[in-house]
Amino acid sequence: MLKVVLVLQLLILSLFGFFILNIQTTVNELSIQLDSALLVIEDMKNVLPEIEQAVDNFNQLEPLFENLANLSDLLAILTDPFSSNG
């Protein structure tokens, strides 16, 4: 009877050890993934000002794009003042 109890105790301890090892491995993997995510966030923090500057530069060009239609009309008048199509 003592041998059966000893075997059951060893079985329970080995299962407990397996679960502890499995949890430790999972926590280590999560830690690695978290470190990777933090590196990506840090890289994004470094790039964000450059992206904001590019957007600001593009927004400054917006009035020029709005004036392109007027410029096109002006060029059409200058190149064909009497609007003759052919």
QUIPE-V942777 format. One record per pair of residues at least 12 apart in sequence whose ideal C-beta (glycine too) atoms are under 10 Angstrom apart, sorted by the first residue. I is the first residue (numbers start at 0). J is the second residue. If there is no record, write none. Layout:
I_J / I_J
This chain:
none
